[in-house]
């Protein structure tokens, strides 16, 4: 015998010391009146705030060192979650005095470790395995990893290609497919050099700067459930599917 592992130990969720940053400072203007008196991450989906589902999911997967970036109606988020102890986490808040874009909060993180940061938008419902994402990132030489989702569009017409005014091909009702950003990332500490403190910047710009400086950004396709709640139809879909996905 060389060792013993109990069933409880095997079933216990791993613990990751890496910080998790949830971006929750946006206005959510596309949802109209729904976000007039509350930030979009605090809209109720499945009987509780969307942001609470995100936090619970992150904590259950072993990420207990959580930062939440806040701006619009920040007090609602702070009052609801407090220090995070009720959910088994330690929550700290990054207060954006003005909206800093989708990556600006990275520049306000305390530089207390060299661990990569798991970053996610605060308006996403997903069952992604964050630990698997982080392990994937750590197994690459990349400065950052972007989670992506396959997006398909069915064109209900014959698509024509031409050259100099003459027909080349006809593709009847094709389905086109692209990878789109899933709003979930792993950001290595070296990548934070591209984010200036207190300066507005969006995540695509950060990733483009990495590539422009001959760094690497890895791509991680999501196969699990994923829904970006940006439009009213997405919000309605989240309500319809919540209890099927999040038991």
N, C-alpha and C positions, 0 to 999 in steps of 0.2 A: 504494500500500500504506500502510495506517495502523497496522498492528500485526500481530504474529505470536503465536499460541498453539500450544504443542505439545500432542500427545495426552496426554502425562504430566500436563501442567498441567490439562487438561480433566477427566482422570480422578481427579485428586487431591482428596481430601475437603476441604471447607472447614474453616477453623479458627475457632472461636468463643471469644473470651476470657471469655465469661460463665461464672460458676461453675455447676456442677451439684451439687445436693444430693440424696443418696440416703438415705431414711429407713430405717434398719436396726436400730432399737433395740427393736422390739416382741417380745412373748413368743411369739406364734403358738400360743396355748392351744388353738385349735380343731383343731390337728393332733395333739393328745394326746402320746403317747409319742415321736413323731418329733422333737419339739422339747424333750424333757426334757434332753438333753445338748448341744444346739446351737441357736443362733438360727435362726429360720425361713429367713432369706435365705441361710444356709449349707447348707441341705439340697441334696443332689445331684439335679440334673435334667439328663438328657442327658450324664452322666458328669463333671459339674463343678458347683460350687456355683451356685445360682440367682443370687446376687449377682455372681458373676464374669461370667455372661452379660450381666447388666445393665451392668456396668462396661465390658466389651469393646464392647458395642453403642454406649454413649455415646462412648467414645474413638474408635471407627471413624467416628463421625459428626462428629468435630471438637471435641468437648468434652473437654479434657484437664485442666481445673482442677476437681478433684472433691473434694467434702466428703462424708463418710459419718457420719451420726449413729449412735452406738452406745450400748447400755446393757446388755442381757441378754447375758452371756457375750461381752463386747466383745473380750476378748483373742483369741478365735478369728478374728474378722474382721481385727483388726490384724495378727496373726501371718501370716495368709494373704496379705494384700495389701501389707503394709509401706508404703513411701512411694509405691507405684504405678508406679515406674520400669520394672518388668518388663512392664507392660502399656502403656507409653508415656504414662503420665499422672503428674500430681502429685496425690497423695491426702493430704488432711488429715482428721483425725477430730474430731468434735464429741462429747465424752463427756458424756452426760446423767447427772448424779449420781443423779437420780431420773427416772422416765419423764415426759416433758413433753408427751405427746399427739402428734398427727399433724402439728403445726405448731410446737411449742415450740422445736425446734432452730433455727428461723429466727432466733430472738432471740439465738442464740449465734454466729451468723456474724460474722466480722470485717467491719467496715464499711469496706472498702478501695476500693470502687468504687461507681459509680452504675448498674452494669449489672444488668438483670433476672436473676433466678436461676431456672434450670430445676430443678424439684423433682419427684421421683418416689418412690413407695413402693418398698421393697426386696423386695417379694414379687410383682412383676408381670413376666410375660413378654409382650413386645410388639415389634413391628417398626415402631412409630411413627417417623416422621421428626422428630426433635427440632428440627432446623434449620428445617424448615417451620413447626413449632409456634411457635418463637421469632420467625421472620419475620412470621408472622401476628400475634402479640402486638404486635410493634414497629410494625405498620401500623395499630393501633387506638389510641384514647385511653384504653384500659383500664389500671387499676392492676394487674390480675391477669388471667390467662386460665386457665380450667379446661378440661382435656380431658375429653370425655364420650363415652360409648359407648351405642348404642341397645340397650335390653334389652326383649325381647319375651316375653310370657307368654300361652300359649294356654289359654283357659278351656274345659274339656271339657263344659260344661253350657250350657243356655240362661240367659242373664243377664237378670234381670227388673228393670225400674224401676217404681216405684209412686208414687202421690201420694194421701195421705189414705186409704190402705187399698185403693185401686183400681189395677188394672193400667194402666200407661202404654205400655210397649214390652217386647218380647222380642227379644233378640239371641242368635241360636243359635251357640254355640261360638265366641265372638269371640276375636281375638288383640289384646291390649292392648300398647301400646308406650310406653316412657318413655326419656328420657335419664338415665343414671346416671353418677356421678363415676367417672372412670377412674384416679384416684389419681396423676395427672400434672398439673403446673401450671407456669405461668410467673408469678413473683412480682416485681413491680416494687419498686424501693427505697422508694417512697412507701408501699406496702402494709405494709412492715415496721414502720411506726409503730404498727400495731395489734397487734404482738407484743412483750410485755414480756419482758425478759431473765430467764431462769430460772423463768418462770411457765408452768404447764401450760396448753396451749390446743390445740384441734383445728382443722384446716383449715376446716371449715364455719363455725366461729365467726369466723375471720379474714375470710373472704369476706363473711359477713353484716355484719360491721362496716364493710367497705369500702362496701357498698351502703347501709347505714344512714347513712353520712356523705356520701352523694350521689356516691360514686365508682362506677366501672364495673368489672364483671367480665365479660370476654368468654368466649364458649363456642366450643370447638373440637372438632367431632365427629371421632372416630377411625374411619377406614375400614380401617386395617391390622389385622393379627392382634393380639389382646389377650386375656390371661387373667390374672385375679386369683387367686392360689393361696391361698385362705383356708380351704378345706375339703378333706377327704381326697379327695373325688371330683375336685376341681380338680387336686390333686397327681398323681393317677393320669392325668388327661387331659393334663397337662403332659408326663409321661413318654411317653405314646402319641404326642403330636404334635411333640415337640421336634425330632427329626431331619428331619421334613418341612418345618418352618418355619425352623430355624436350621441351615443346611448346614455 
